Amino acid sequence: MGRSTYQPSKNISFHRRLKATIVVLLVWGGVSLLHWLPETQWLMLGLTAILTVQTLRMLLAKPAAAVMESEIYLPPVSILVPAKNESSVLADLVYSLCQLNYPSDSLDIWVVDDGSTDETPQVLRELQTQFPALQVHRRESKGGKSGALNAVFPFTQGEIILVCV
């Protein structure tokens, strides 16, 4: 059975920036080695200084948090997830959906267990205890993904319907 709680890394954005910085430095370093001629040394030193400053800015920059204005109308959104034998990825997906920066009273998340034969029903029960707003519909497999989506479509309340497949 999958893990019961999902613990995201707190340094994901830092590691992404660090990887991007390393790639940029490696590419630039390779190109600069090809062009390191006596005539271009001053140009290369200038580019090195500029790139060093930019690298430091990238590493030290703090990503701005998204701020939602309360006066903006945000339509209700329903997210539908048909799931058959998806126990290995379901916890991560539901955690990500429940962490969306969208008002929870306007967000309707449905997972349809389409007759799974693995641990998907148990994982969904655990996820429902962690995320009470998560709505789960269990059904016997008849009709595939479209049948699963059609089974919960009448219960959705969103003006916008998103389907995760």
N, C-alpha and C positions, 0 to 999 in steps of 0.2 A: 504494500500500500504506500502511497505517496506521503510525503511529509505533511504534518498537520498544520504547521504554521510556515508562512513564507517570510523570510527576513531579507529584504533587499539590501544591497550594498550601499552604504552612505556616501561612498566616494566615487560613484559611477561617473559623474560629470568630470571630476578631477582626472580620473584615469583615461577618459576619452580625450580630454585636452592634452594629457601627457603623451598618449599614443600619437595624436595628430602632430604634436610638436616634434616628436622623435622622427616621424616620417618626413616631415618638412626638413629637418636638419640633415637626415641621411641623403635625401634627394639633393638638397643644396650642396652638401659636402661632396657628393660624387661629381656634380656638375662643376663645382669650383676646382676640384683636382684636375679635371680635363682642361681647364682654362687658366691654370696658374702659370702664366708667362710673365717675364719681367716687365713687359709693357703694361700689363693689366693688374699689377700688384696693388696699386693705390685704389683702383676701382673695387677690387675684391675686398680690401680692408674696409672700405666704405660700406659695401654691401653686408659684410660681416657685422659691422656695428649696427646697421639698421635691423638686420635679422635678429641680433641678440636682444635689442630693445623690444622688438615685436614678440619674441619668444617669452621674455619676462612678463610682458603685458598679458599674453595668453595664459601663462601659468598662474599669475596672480589675480586675474579677473574673476570676479564673483558673478555667476549668472543671475540676471535680474529675475525676481519672482514675478510670475504673472499675476496681475491685479485685475479683478473683474469689477466693473462699475455696477452698482446696485440698480441704477436707473435703466440699464439696458435690458430689453426683453429677451429672455432666453427660452426658446420653446421647449416643451417637454420632449425628451428623447427616450426611445425604447431601444435597448440593445439586446439582440437575440443571438444566442449561441447554441446551435445544434451540436450535440456531443454524443458520439457513440464510441465507446472504448477509448476515451481521451484522458484517462486518469493520470497519466504521466505529465500532461501539460496543463490540465484544468486549473490547478491551484495557482500557478503563475498568471494565467490569463485572468481569472476572477480577481486576484489581488490587484492586477494592473487596472482592470475596469473599475474596481471599487475605489481606486486612488485618483480617478479622473478629477480634474479641476473643473467641476461642473456642479451646480447646486443639487444636492441629493434629493430634494423634493421634486425636481424636474427630471430625474434620471430613473429609469425603469430597466433593471437588468434581469434578463430571463436566460436560464440555461435549460435546454430541453434534453433530458436523458432519453435517447432514442433506442431503448432496449439494449443497453450495454451489458456485456458479459464479463467485464473486468471489474476493477474496484471503483469505477466511476460513481455508482450510487453512494458508496461509503464516503468517498472524497467530497461529494456534494453535500452530504449530511454534515460533515465537519465544517465545510465552508459556510453553510447556512448558520451554524452557531457563531462563527467568526463575523459574518456579515449578514445581519438580520434582514437587510433590504434586498438580499439576493432571493430571487424567486425561481423555484425549480419546478419543472413539470416533467413527470415520469410517464412514459408511454411504451407500449410494445412497438417494436420496429415494424412499421407499415408505411411504405412510401418514401423512405430515405430522408434526405435533408429537407426537401421541399415539404414533405408530409410533417416533419417535426416543426418546421416554421409555421405551417398552416395551423397546426394544433394550438399554438399559443397566440397567434396573430389576433384573434378576437379579444384576448385579455389585455393586450398592450394599450397603453394610454398616451403614447408619444405622438407628437405631430411629425416627428422625424423617426424613421425606423432604420437602425444600423444592424447589419447582419455580419457576424464574425464567422467565417467559414475556414 
